[in-house]
Amino acid sequence: MVAIISAGIAPGLALLSYFYLKDRYDNEPISMVFRVFIFGAILVFPIMFVQYVLQVEGVLVSQFLRAFIATSLLEEFFKWFILMYVVFQHIDFDEPYDGIVYGASVSLGFATFENILYLFANGVQFAFGRALLPVSSHALFGVIMGYYIGKGKFAPKGKKSKWIATSLFLPFMLHGTYDFILLTQEKWMLYMLPFMIGLWWVGLRKAKKARLAMTA
């Protein structure tokens, strides 16, 4: 049990630490980051329930709908909702890069708890693959979401809504594409490898741009 919990938690904490420590100017309070992380973990229960109901009732029969609605839209919307409701107006959200820290936090809270449940059900031998794909992809969806929420937070009034909408739409499309590849492609790794390389490139580029915006 200890091995499974450790293997389930380690990738999420490592990625969160990486993005947290990249905030060189005014680190967010650890208590607030942890709070958002826990909110992300709690989301696993209601989302799993809704996904179970959709599956049992046969509401979404195509792989496309399963990827983009039952998984991507549900998960990304609720993570986005937590960021908008809990973080967006908070006094500690005072720099563009903060959006990336909180976006990674809520996504990794979700991914970490989901990862622990998966390893309990299927075994610790899957820990490495889970760290490379589901956990890191969730982290990067959160980074991209947080980047655009940060832009929306500090943008002029007329541009706020555009960036806030992008903060939900882009992770939704990326997450849906990720799941669609897994669900529909027999040789899914041929597509997943370039997708993940591109996702890392975009995520790290957004993090760098957000840091540079603090020095401008």
Residue frames as a rotation matrix with the C-alpha (Angstrom) as fourth column:
MET 1
0.564 0.826 0.000 0.00
0.826 -0.564 0.000 0.00
0.000 0.000 -1.000 0.00
VAL 2
0.444 -0.472 -0.761 2.77
0.149 -0.799 0.583 2.46
-0.883 -0.373 -0.284 0.90
ALA 3
-0.620 -0.724 0.304 4.55
0.382 0.060 0.922 1.71
-0.686 0.688 0.239 -2.39
ILE 4
-0.201 0.632 0.748 1.39
0.968 0.013 0.249 2.34
0.147 0.775 -0.615 -4.42
ILE 5
0.779 0.506 -0.372 0.56
0.580 -0.806 0.118 5.60
-0.240 -0.307 -0.921 -2.63
SER 6
0.109 -0.837 -0.537 4.16
0.101 -0.528 0.843 6.81
-0.989 -0.146 0.027 -2.98
ALA 7
-0.713 -0.375 0.592 4.26
0.567 0.188 0.802 5.89
-0.412 0.908 0.079 -6.68
GLY 8
0.125 0.870 0.477 0.91
0.980 -0.184 0.079 7.59
0.157 0.458 -0.875 -7.19
ILE 9
0.815 0.221 -0.535 1.85
0.414 -0.869 0.272 10.82
-0.405 -0.443 -0.800 -5.45
ALA 10
0.008 -0.976 -0.217 5.48
0.523 -0.181 0.833 11.26
-0.853 -0.120 0.509 -6.54
PRO 11
-0.473 -0.258 0.842 5.00
0.879 -0.206 0.431 12.34
0.063 0.944 0.325 -10.18
GLY 12
0.478 0.756 0.447 2.36
0.678 -0.641 0.359 14.93
0.558 0.132 -0.819 -9.32
LEU 13
0.831 -0.209 -0.516 4.39
0.336 -0.551 0.764 16.45
-0.444 -0.808 -0.388 -6.50
ALA 14
-0.210 -0.966 0.149 7.53
0.702 -0.043 0.711 16.51
-0.681 0.254 0.687 -8.64
LEU 15
-0.323 0.144 0.935 5.78
0.855 -0.380 0.354 18.35
0.406 0.914 0.000 -11.48
LEU 16
0.763 0.640 0.089 4.02
0.517 -0.688 0.510 20.74
0.388 -0.343 -0.856 -9.13
SER 17
0.511 -0.665 -0.545 7.32
0.472 -0.313 0.824 21.51
-0.719 -0.678 0.154 -7.38
TYR 18
-0.408 -0.692 0.595 8.94
0.875 -0.111 0.471 22.20
-0.260 0.713 0.651 -10.73
PHE 19
-0.056 0.455 0.889 6.35
0.664 -0.648 0.373 24.79
0.745 0.612 -0.266 -11.80
TYR 20
0.875 0.366 -0.316 6.09
0.469 -0.483 0.739 26.24
0.118 -0.795 -0.595 -8.28
LEU 21
0.297 -0.857 -0.422 9.85
0.590 -0.183 0.787 26.80
-0.751 -0.482 0.451 -7.98
LYS 22
-0.340 -0.366 0.867 9.94
0.927 -0.288 0.241 28.50
0.162 0.885 0.437 -11.38
ASP 23
0.704 0.577 0.415 8.08
0.440 -0.812 0.383 31.41
0.558 -0.088 -0.825 -9.75
ARG 24
-0.155 -0.959 -0.239 11.23
0.860 -0.012 -0.510 33.35
0.486 -0.285 0.826 -8.88
TYR 25
-0.543 -0.112 0.832 9.68
0.046 -0.994 -0.103 36.64
0.839 -0.018 0.545 -7.80
ASP 26
-0.509 0.455 0.730 6.90
-0.858 -0.333 -0.391 36.07
0.066 -0.826 0.560 -5.30
ASN 27
-0.902 0.099 -0.419 6.13
0.041 0.988 0.146 32.44
0.429 0.115 -0.896 -4.49
GLU 28
0.025 0.990 0.138 2.50
-0.455 -0.112 0.884 31.65
0.890 -0.085 0.447 -3.82
PRO 29
-0.158 -0.021 0.987 1.57
-0.979 0.136 -0.154 30.65
-0.132 -0.990 -0.042 -0.26
ILE 30
-0.906 -0.246 -0.344 2.01
-0.305 0.943 0.131 26.90
0.292 0.224 -0.930 0.02
SER 31
-0.694 0.702 0.161 -1.26
0.118 0.332 -0.936 26.69
-0.710 -0.630 -0.314 1.97
MET 32
0.129 0.752 -0.646 -3.17
-0.649 -0.428 -0.629 28.19
-0.750 0.501 0.433 -0.97
VAL 33
-0.335 -0.329 -0.883 -1.43
-0.904 0.378 0.203 25.96
0.267 0.866 -0.424 -3.51
PHE 34
-0.999 -0.043 0.011 -2.17
-0.044 0.930 -0.364 22.90
0.006 -0.364 -0.931 -1.35
ARG 35
-0.370 0.929 -0.030 -5.81
-0.171 -0.100 -0.980 23.98
-0.913 -0.357 0.196 -0.96
VAL 36
0.185 0.398 -0.899 -6.24
-0.938 -0.202 -0.282 24.15
-0.294 0.895 0.336 -4.74
PHE 37
-0.695 -0.517 -0.500 -4.46
-0.620 0.783 0.053 20.78
0.364 0.347 -0.865 -5.07
ILE 38
-0.881 0.404 0.247 -6.97
0.087 0.651 -0.754 19.23
-0.466 -0.643 -0.608 -2.65
PHE 39
0.028 0.907 -0.421 -9.90
-0.549 -0.338 -0.764 20.76
-0.835 0.252 0.488 -4.53
GLY 40
-0.123 -0.156 -0.980 -8.56
-0.974 0.206 0.089 19.11
0.188 0.966 -0.177 -7.68
ALA 41
-0.956 -0.263 -0.130 -8.34
-0.227 0.944 -0.239 15.75
0.186 -0.199 -0.962 -5.90
ILE 42
-0.567 0.807 0.168 -11.91
-0.078 0.151 -0.986 16.05
-0.820 -0.571 -0.023 -4.59
LEU 43
-0.066 0.545 -0.836 -13.17
-0.922 -0.353 -0.158 16.59
-0.381 0.760 0.526 -8.15
VAL 44
-0.867 -0.331 -0.373 -12.32
-0.464 0.809 0.361 12.96
0.182 0.486 -0.855 -8.95
PHE 45
-0.804 0.549 0.228 -15.40
0.254 0.664 -0.703 11.66
-0.537 -0.508 -0.674 -7.11
PRO 46
0.126 0.932 -0.340 -18.21
-0.172 -0.317 -0.933 13.66
-0.977 0.176 0.120 -8.77
ILE 47
-0.056 -0.188 -0.981 -16.58
-0.976 -0.199 0.093 13.39
-0.212 0.962 -0.172 -12.19
MET 48
-0.951 -0.299 -0.083 -16.18
-0.308 0.938 0.156 9.61
0.032 0.174 -0.984 -11.91
PHE 49
-0.497 0.840 0.215 -19.82
0.237 0.370 -0.898 9.35
-0.835 -0.396 -0.383 -10.85
VAL 50
0.288 0.602 -0.745 -21.06
-0.560 -0.525 -0.641 11.37
-0.777 0.602 0.186 -13.82
GLN 51
-0.387 -0.517 -0.764 -18.83
-0.921 0.256 0.293 9.40
0.044 0.817 -0.575 -16.20
TYR 52
-0.952 0.073 0.296 -20.17
-0.004 0.968 -0.251 6.13
-0.305 -0.240 -0.922 -14.76
VAL 53
-0.078 0.996 -0.045 -23.78
0.068 -0.040 -0.997 7.24
-0.995 -0.081 -0.064 -15.24
LEU 54
0.199 0.099 -0.975 -23.11
-0.866 -0.447 -0.223 8.33
-0.458 0.889 -0.003 -18.82
GLN 55
-0.738 -0.551 -0.389 -21.51
-0.666 0.685 0.295 4.96
0.104 0.477 -0.872 -19.54
VAL 56
-0.818 0.457 0.351 -24.25
0.196 0.794 -0.576 2.87
-0.541 -0.402 -0.738 -17.91
GLU 57
0.145 0.948 -0.285 -27.03
0.005 -0.289 -0.957 4.83
-0.989 0.137 -0.046 -19.60
GLY 58
-0.183 -0.298 0.937 -25.29
0.870 0.396 0.295 4.64
-0.459 0.869 0.187 -22.96
VAL 59
0.644 0.466 -0.607 -25.64
0.246 -0.877 -0.413 8.38
-0.725 0.117 -0.679 -23.47
LEU 60
0.369 -0.623 -0.690 -22.37
-0.838 -0.543 0.042 8.83
-0.401 0.563 -0.723 -25.32
VAL 61
0.822 0.088 0.563 -21.91
0.032 0.979 -0.199 5.91
-0.568 0.182 0.802 -27.69
SER 62
0.827 -0.541 0.153 -19.19
0.200 0.029 -0.979 7.17
0.525 0.841 0.132 -30.04
GLN 63
0.202 -0.863 -0.464 -15.52
0.979 0.187 0.079 7.29
0.019 -0.470 0.882 -29.12
PHE 64
-0.459 -0.333 0.823 -15.41
0.452 -0.886 -0.106 10.94
0.765 0.323 0.557 -30.18
LEU 65
0.367 0.696 0.617 -18.13
-0.267 -0.557 0.786 11.90
0.891 -0.454 -0.019 -27.68
ARG 66
0.830 -0.132 -0.542 -16.53
0.523 0.523 0.673 9.82
0.195 -0.842 0.503 -24.96
ALA 67
-0.146 -0.989 -0.029 -13.18
0.967 -0.136 -0.214 11.54
0.207 -0.059 0.976 -25.51
PHE 68
-0.685 -0.210 0.697 -14.39
0.300 -0.954 0.008 15.11
0.663 0.214 0.717 -25.87
ILE 69
0.091 0.805 0.587 -17.51
-0.452 -0.492 0.744 15.20
0.888 -0.333 0.318 -23.67
ALA 70
0.860 0.348 -0.374 -17.40
0.114 0.583 0.805 12.45
0.498 -0.735 0.461 -21.03
THR 71
0.314 -0.825 -0.470 -13.72
0.949 0.260 0.178 12.96
-0.025 -0.502 0.864 -20.32
SER 72
-0.558 -0.727 0.401 -12.29
0.750 -0.648 -0.131 16.22
0.355 0.228 0.907 -21.63
LEU 73
-0.200 0.525 0.827 -15.19
-0.029 -0.847 0.531 18.63
0.979 0.082 0.185 -21.18
LEU 74
0.785 0.535 -0.312 -16.18
0.250 0.187 0.950 17.30
0.567 -0.824 0.013 -17.77
GLU 75
0.353 -0.721 -0.597 -12.68
0.933 0.222 0.285 17.29
-0.073 -0.657 0.750 -16.33
GLU 76
-0.626 -0.677 0.388 -11.44
0.715 -0.696 -0.060 20.54
0.311 0.240 0.920 -17.82
PHE 77
0.037 0.698 0.715 -14.63
0.080 -0.716 0.694 22.46
0.996 0.032 -0.083 -17.07
PHE 78
0.864 0.364 -0.348 -14.59
0.346 0.073 0.935 21.55
0.366 -0.929 -0.063 -13.38
LYS 79
-0.003 -0.928 -0.372 -10.88
0.987 -0.063 0.150 22.33
-0.163 -0.367 0.916 -13.04
TRP 80
-0.601 -0.146 0.786 -11.51
0.475 -0.856 0.204 25.65
0.643 0.496 0.584 -14.79
PHE 81
0.433 0.858 0.275 -14.47
0.163 -0.375 0.913 26.33
0.887 -0.350 -0.302 -12.49
ILE 82
0.612 -0.293 -0.735 -12.31
0.789 0.164 0.592 25.78
-0.053 -0.942 0.331 -9.39
LEU 83
-0.493 -0.867 0.078 -9.71
0.870 -0.488 0.067 28.24
-0.020 0.101 0.995 -10.71
MET 84
-0.450 0.379 0.808 -12.33
0.225 -0.828 0.514 30.86
0.864 0.414 0.287 -11.54
TYR 85
0.578 0.815 0.026 -14.30
0.131 -0.124 0.984 30.44
0.805 -0.566 -0.178 -8.30
VAL 86
0.780 -0.298 -0.550 -11.51
0.620 0.243 0.746 29.88
-0.089 -0.923 0.374 -5.76
VAL 87
-0.050 -0.994 -0.098 -8.42
0.899 -0.088 0.429 31.55
-0.435 -0.067 0.898 -7.25
PHE 88
-0.006 -0.065 0.998 -9.25
0.880 -0.474 -0.026 34.22
0.475 0.878 0.060 -9.84
GLN 89
0.524 0.299 0.797 -10.23
0.015 -0.940 0.342 37.01
0.851 -0.167 -0.497 -7.43
HIS 90
0.749 -0.257 -0.611 -7.95
0.663 0.303 0.684 35.89
0.010 -0.918 0.397 -4.60
ILE 91
0.911 -0.387 -0.143 -5.50
-0.339 -0.899 0.276 38.47
-0.235 -0.203 -0.950 -3.27
ASP 92
0.146 -0.917 0.370 -2.55
-0.140 0.351 0.926 36.11
-0.979 -0.187 -0.077 -3.76
PHE 93
0.221 -0.039 0.975 -3.22
0.914 0.357 -0.193 35.88
-0.340 0.933 0.114 -7.51
ASP 94
0.690 0.004 -0.724 -1.20
0.069 -0.996 0.060 39.00
-0.720 -0.091 -0.688 -8.26
GLU 95
-0.311 -0.796 -0.519 1.11
-0.644 -0.225 0.731 38.00
-0.699 0.562 -0.443 -11.16
PRO 96
0.283 0.453 -0.845 0.52
-0.947 0.271 -0.172 36.33
0.151 0.849 0.506 -14.57
TYR 97
-0.516 -0.571 -0.639 2.66
-0.499 0.806 -0.318 33.31
0.697 0.155 -0.701 -13.63
ASP 98
-0.709 0.290 0.643 0.44
-0.591 0.253 -0.766 32.62
-0.385 -0.923 -0.008 -10.61
GLY 99
0.360 0.887 -0.290 -2.19
-0.904 0.255 -0.344 31.29
-0.231 0.386 0.893 -12.99
ILE 100
0.120 -0.414 -0.902 0.26
-0.564 0.720 -0.405 28.59
0.817 0.558 -0.147 -14.10
VAL 101
-0.869 -0.449 0.206 1.03
-0.403 0.401 -0.823 27.57
0.286 -0.798 -0.530 -10.50
TYR 102
-0.415 0.786 0.457 -2.65
-0.620 0.123 -0.775 27.26
-0.666 -0.605 0.437 -9.62
GLY 103
0.428 0.542 -0.723 -3.57
-0.901 0.320 -0.294 25.66
0.072 0.777 0.625 -12.94
ALA 104
-0.301 -0.626 -0.719 -0.89
-0.441 0.760 -0.477 23.01
0.845 0.173 -0.505 -12.44
SER 105
-0.879 -0.072 0.471 -1.99
-0.475 0.218 -0.852 22.57
-0.041 -0.973 -0.226 -8.82
VAL 106
0.025 0.968 0.250 -5.68
-0.800 0.170 -0.576 21.85
-0.600 -0.186 0.778 -9.50
SER 107
0.506 0.143 -0.850 -4.84
-0.765 0.530 -0.367 19.59
0.398 0.836 0.377 -12.45
LEU 108
-0.439 -0.768 -0.466 -2.18
-0.395 0.631 -0.668 17.65
0.807 -0.110 -0.580 -10.54
GLY 109
-0.616 0.361 0.700 -4.48
-0.696 0.165 -0.698 17.26
-0.368 -0.918 0.150 -7.55
PHE 110
0.513 0.844 -0.158 -6.98
-0.794 0.396 -0.462 15.60
-0.327 0.362 0.873 -9.87
ALA 111
0.411 -0.398 -0.820 -4.34
-0.597 0.562 -0.572 13.55
0.689 0.725 -0.007 -11.70
THR 112
-0.636 -0.737 0.228 -2.60
-0.635 0.333 -0.697 12.42
0.437 -0.588 -0.680 -8.51
PHE 113
-0.339 0.570 0.748 -5.71
-0.689 0.391 -0.610 11.05
-0.641 -0.722 0.260 -6.82
GLU 114
0.710 0.560 -0.427 -6.88
-0.691 0.439 -0.574 9.46
-0.134 0.702 0.699 -10.07
ASN 115
0.048 -0.812 -0.582 -3.41
-0.669 0.406 -0.622 7.91
0.742 0.419 -0.524 -10.41
ILE 116
-0.714 -0.280 0.642 -3.52
-0.694 0.408 -0.593 6.43
-0.096 -0.869 -0.486 -6.90
LEU 117
0.209 0.887 0.411 -6.92
-0.664 0.438 -0.606 4.85
-0.718 -0.146 0.681 -7.59
TYR 118
0.683 0.011 -0.731 -5.66
-0.674 0.397 -0.623 3.42
0.283 0.918 0.279 -10.88
LEU 119
-0.337 -0.909 -0.243 -2.55
-0.663 0.413 -0.624 1.90
0.668 -0.049 -0.742 -9.30
PHE 120
-0.506 0.253 0.825 -4.59
-0.702 0.434 -0.564 0.34
-0.501 -0.865 -0.042 -6.50
ALA 121
0.540 0.837 0.094 -6.86
-0.579 0.450 -0.680 -1.25
-0.611 0.313 0.727 -9.11
ASN 122
0.944 -0.089 -0.318 -4.20
-0.255 0.415 -0.873 -2.32
0.209 0.905 0.370 -11.62
GLY 123
0.690 -0.704 -0.170 -0.84
0.711 0.614 0.345 -2.52
-0.138 -0.358 0.923 -9.85
VAL 124
0.580 -0.531 -0.618 2.27
-0.054 -0.782 0.621 -0.46
-0.812 -0.327 -0.483 -9.23
GLN 125
-0.246 -0.705 0.665 3.91
0.664 0.377 0.646 -1.80
-0.706 0.601 0.375 -12.43
PHE 126
0.278 0.435 0.857 1.93
0.927 -0.354 -0.122 0.84
0.251 0.828 -0.501 -14.35
ALA 127
0.536 0.003 -0.844 3.36
0.551 -0.759 0.347 3.74
-0.640 -0.651 -0.408 -12.33
PHE 128
-0.506 -0.832 -0.227 6.04
0.346 -0.437 0.830 4.76
-0.790 0.342 0.509 -14.85
GLY 129
-0.686 0.306 0.660 3.70
0.687 -0.028 0.726 4.84
0.240 0.952 -0.191 -17.81
ARG 130
0.432 0.881 -0.191 1.08
0.889 -0.381 0.255 6.72
0.153 -0.280 -0.948 -15.82
ALA 131
0.207 -0.432 -0.878 3.65
0.466 -0.745 0.477 9.34
-0.860 -0.508 0.047 -14.83
LEU 132
-0.780 -0.612 0.126 4.73
0.366 -0.284 0.886 9.86
-0.507 0.738 0.446 -18.43
LEU 133
-0.724 0.528 0.443 1.26
0.460 -0.109 0.881 10.17
0.514 0.842 -0.164 -19.92
PRO 134
0.263 0.965 0.006 -1.83
0.731 -0.203 0.651 10.87
0.630 -0.167 -0.759 -17.77
VAL 135
0.417 -0.096 -0.904 -0.11
0.799 -0.435 0.415 12.75
-0.433 -0.895 -0.104 -14.94
SER 136
-0.610 -0.733 -0.301 2.17
0.484 -0.646 0.590 14.88
-0.627 0.214 0.749 -17.11
SER 137
-0.631 0.442 0.638 -0.58
0.577 -0.283 0.766 15.60
0.519 0.851 -0.076 -19.66
HIS 138
0.487 0.812 -0.321 -2.92
0.818 -0.295 0.495 16.80
0.307 -0.503 -0.808 -16.89
ALA 139
0.060 -0.552 -0.832 -0.14
0.693 -0.577 0.433 19.02
-0.718 -0.603 0.347 -15.58
LEU 140
-0.866 -0.480 0.141 0.38
0.413 -0.526 0.743 20.58
-0.283 0.702 0.654 -19.00
PHE 141
-0.159 0.888 0.431 -3.35
0.722 -0.194 0.664 21.07
0.673 0.417 -0.610 -19.63
GLY 142
0.585 0.376 -0.719 -3.38
0.802 -0.403 0.442 22.91
-0.124 -0.834 -0.537 -16.28
VAL 143
-0.379 -0.802 -0.462 -0.35
0.593 -0.593 0.545 25.01
-0.711 -0.068 0.700 -17.20
ILE 144
-0.827 0.101 0.553 -1.98
0.478 -0.391 0.786 26.10
0.295 0.915 0.275 -20.46
MET 145
0.255 0.967 -0.028 -5.28
0.771 -0.186 0.608 26.78
0.583 -0.177 -0.793 -18.70
GLY 146
0.435 -0.125 -0.892 -3.52
0.773 -0.456 0.441 28.79
-0.462 -0.881 -0.101 -16.01
TYR 147
-0.685 -0.725 0.079 -1.50
0.640 -0.546 0.541 30.76
-0.349 0.421 0.837 -18.53
TYR 148
-0.582 0.508 0.634 -4.62
0.421 -0.479 0.770 32.08
0.695 0.716 0.065 -20.24
ILE 149
0.547 0.708 -0.446 -6.42
0.762 -0.199 0.617 32.68
0.348 -0.677 -0.649 -16.94
GLY 150
-0.043 -0.669 -0.742 -3.38
0.771 -0.495 0.400 34.76
-0.635 -0.555 0.537 -15.94
LYS 151
-0.874 -0.223 0.431 -3.63
0.471 -0.607 0.640 36.71
0.119 0.763 0.636 -19.19
GLY 152
-0.050 0.956 0.290 -7.33
0.562 -0.214 0.799 37.26
0.826 0.203 -0.526 -18.56
LYS 153
0.388 0.157 -0.908 -6.75
0.916 -0.175 0.361 38.38
-0.102 -0.972 -0.212 -14.99
PHE 154
-0.107 -0.590 -0.800 -4.36
0.471 -0.739 0.482 41.17
-0.876 -0.325 0.357 -16.00
ALA 155
-0.609 -0.044 0.792 -5.68
0.785 -0.177 0.593 42.04
0.114 0.983 0.143 -19.47
PRO 156
-0.928 0.371 -0.037 -7.58
-0.369 -0.928 -0.048 45.27
-0.052 -0.031 0.998 -20.22
LYS 157
-0.352 0.869 0.347 -11.33
-0.408 0.191 -0.893 44.97
-0.842 -0.456 0.287 -19.73
GLY 158
0.359 0.588 -0.725 -12.16
-0.882 -0.040 -0.469 44.49
-0.304 0.808 0.504 -23.39
LYS 159
-0.072 -0.503 -0.862 -9.85
-0.744 0.602 -0.289 41.49
0.664 0.620 -0.417 -23.75
LYS 160
-0.517 -0.159 0.841 -10.54
-0.805 0.424 -0.414 39.63
-0.291 -0.892 -0.347 -20.50
SER 161
0.415 0.809 0.417 -13.39
-0.599 0.588 -0.544 37.50
-0.685 -0.024 0.728 -21.84
LYS 162
0.653 -0.226 -0.723 -11.35
-0.636 0.354 -0.686 36.34
0.411 0.908 0.088 -24.84
TRP 163
-0.413 -0.905 -0.101 -8.51
-0.660 0.374 -0.652 35.00
0.628 -0.202 -0.752 -22.69
ILE 164
-0.425 0.335 0.841 -10.87
-0.742 0.403 -0.535 33.46
-0.518 -0.852 0.078 -20.12
ALA 165
0.703 0.703 -0.106 -12.73
-0.612 0.523 -0.593 31.63
-0.362 0.482 0.798 -22.89
THR 166
0.354 -0.673 -0.650 -9.42
-0.613 0.357 -0.704 30.45
0.706 0.648 -0.286 -24.36
SER 167
-0.519 -0.603 0.606 -8.35
-0.845 0.256 -0.469 29.16
0.128 -0.756 -0.642 -20.93
LEU 168
0.030 0.584 0.811 -11.18
-0.488 0.717 -0.498 26.60
-0.873 -0.380 0.307 -21.10
PHE 169
0.825 0.440 -0.355 -11.40
-0.499 0.270 -0.823 25.96
-0.266 0.856 0.442 -24.84
LEU 170
0.212 -0.821 -0.530 -7.73
-0.837 0.128 -0.532 25.16
0.505 0.557 -0.660 -25.53
PRO 171
-0.689 -0.446 0.571 -7.22
-0.687 0.651 -0.322 22.60
-0.228 -0.614 -0.755 -22.71
PHE 172
0.225 0.861 0.456 -10.59
-0.447 0.507 -0.737 21.06
-0.866 -0.038 0.499 -23.64
MET 173
0.801 0.065 -0.595 -9.46
-0.595 0.188 -0.781 20.56
0.061 0.980 0.189 -27.25
LEU 174
-0.190 -0.961 -0.200 -6.02
-0.853 0.263 -0.451 19.27
0.486 0.084 -0.870 -26.27
HIS 175
-0.565 0.034 0.824 -7.41
-0.627 0.632 -0.456 16.87
-0.536 -0.774 -0.336 -23.66
GLY 176
0.532 0.835 0.140 -10.08
-0.476 0.431 -0.766 15.62
-0.700 0.341 0.627 -26.06
THR 177
0.549 -0.422 -0.722 -7.45
-0.735 0.167 -0.657 14.98
0.398 0.891 -0.219 -28.73
TYR 178
-0.537 -0.771 0.342 -5.29
-0.834 0.424 -0.354 13.11
0.128 -0.475 -0.870 -26.21
ASP 179
-0.316 0.480 0.818 -8.15
-0.435 0.693 -0.575 10.80
-0.843 -0.538 -0.010 -25.23
PHE 180
0.716 0.591 -0.372 -9.34
-0.576 0.199 -0.793 10.37
-0.394 0.782 0.483 -28.80
ILE 181
0.018 -0.801 -0.598 -5.89
-0.870 0.282 -0.405 9.09
0.493 0.528 -0.692 -29.76
LEU 182
-0.754 -0.345 0.558 -5.94
-0.622 0.648 -0.440 6.58
-0.210 -0.679 -0.704 -26.89
LEU 183
-0.088 0.856 0.509 -9.47
-0.373 0.446 -0.814 5.39
-0.923 -0.262 0.280 -27.66
THR 184
0.771 0.594 -0.228 -9.34
-0.358 0.109 -0.927 5.11
-0.526 0.797 0.297 -31.43
GLN 185
0.412 -0.683 -0.603 -5.79
-0.849 -0.047 -0.526 4.42
0.331 0.729 -0.599 -32.61
GLU 186
0.969 -0.071 -0.237 -4.53
0.116 0.977 0.180 0.85
0.219 -0.202 0.955 -32.59
LYS 187
0.047 -0.993 -0.104 -0.93
0.929 0.082 -0.360 2.07
0.367 -0.079 0.927 -32.82
TRP 188
0.861 0.507 0.044 -1.66
0.454 -0.803 0.386 4.99
0.231 -0.312 -0.921 -30.54
MET 189
0.411 -0.766 -0.495 1.97
0.515 -0.252 0.819 5.53
-0.752 -0.591 0.291 -29.50
LEU 190
-0.357 -0.525 0.773 2.85
0.933 -0.171 0.315 6.64
-0.033 0.834 0.551 -33.04
TYR 191
0.173 0.521 0.836 0.47
0.462 -0.793 0.398 9.57
0.870 0.318 -0.377 -32.57
MET 192
0.901 0.273 -0.336 0.92
0.407 -0.272 0.872 10.08
0.147 -0.923 -0.356 -28.86
LEU 193
0.101 -0.954 -0.284 4.68
0.930 -0.011 0.367 10.61
-0.353 -0.301 0.886 -28.95
PRO 194
-0.643 -0.353 0.680 4.59
0.614 -0.768 0.182 13.69
0.458 0.534 0.710 -31.22
PHE 195
0.380 0.847 0.372 1.47
0.299 -0.493 0.817 14.93
0.876 -0.199 -0.440 -29.43
MET 196
0.795 -0.090 -0.600 3.21
0.602 -0.015 0.799 14.80
-0.081 -0.996 0.043 -26.03
ILE 197
-0.334 -0.942 0.021 6.38
0.925 -0.323 0.198 16.41
-0.180 0.086 0.980 -27.37
GLY 198
-0.427 0.261 0.866 4.27
0.412 -0.797 0.443 19.23
0.805 0.545 0.233 -28.79
LEU 199
0.672 0.736 -0.075 2.31
0.356 -0.233 0.905 19.52
0.649 -0.635 -0.419 -25.55
TRP 200
0.385 -0.630 -0.674 5.49
0.855 -0.031 0.517 19.84
-0.347 -0.776 0.527 -23.50
TRP 201
-0.601 -0.638 0.481 6.85
0.783 -0.590 0.196 22.43
0.159 0.494 0.855 -25.92
VAL 202
-0.036 0.689 0.724 3.67
0.252 -0.694 0.674 24.51
0.967 0.206 -0.149 -25.68
GLY 203
0.792 0.410 -0.453 3.42
0.497 -0.003 0.867 24.17
0.355 -0.912 -0.206 -21.89
LEU 204
0.101 -0.847 -0.522 7.03
0.911 -0.132 0.390 25.15
-0.399 -0.515 0.758 -21.22
ARG 205
-0.620 -0.280 0.733 6.82
0.644 -0.715 0.272 28.01
0.448 0.641 0.623 -23.70
LYS 206
0.356 0.829 0.430 3.72
0.259 -0.530 0.808 29.37
0.898 -0.177 -0.404 -21.97
ALA 207
0.718 -0.145 -0.681 5.46
0.691 0.036 0.722 29.13
-0.080 -0.989 0.126 -18.59
LYS 208
-0.374 -0.927 -0.010 8.46
0.903 -0.367 0.222 31.03
-0.210 0.074 0.975 -19.94
LYS 209
-0.407 0.296 0.864 6.25
0.439 -0.766 0.469 33.74
0.801 0.571 0.182 -21.48
ALA 210
0.694 0.716 -0.074 4.39
0.374 -0.271 0.887 34.16
0.615 -0.643 -0.456 -18.18
ARG 211
0.369 -0.649 -0.665 7.67
0.849 -0.056 0.526 34.58
-0.378 -0.759 0.530 -16.30
LEU 212
-0.629 -0.632 0.453 8.93
0.771 -0.580 0.261 37.11
0.098 0.514 0.852 -18.83
ALA 213
0.089 0.759 0.645 5.67
0.452 -0.608 0.653 39.07
0.888 0.233 -0.397 -18.50
MET 214
0.772 0.195 -0.605 6.50
0.635 -0.185 0.750 39.64
0.035 -0.963 -0.267 -14.82
THR 215
-0.099 -0.906 -0.411 9.76
0.766 -0.333 0.550 41.34
-0.635 -0.260 0.727 -15.73
ALA 216
-0.253 0.042 0.967 8.34
0.870 -0.427 0.246 43.51
0.423 0.903 0.072 -18.51
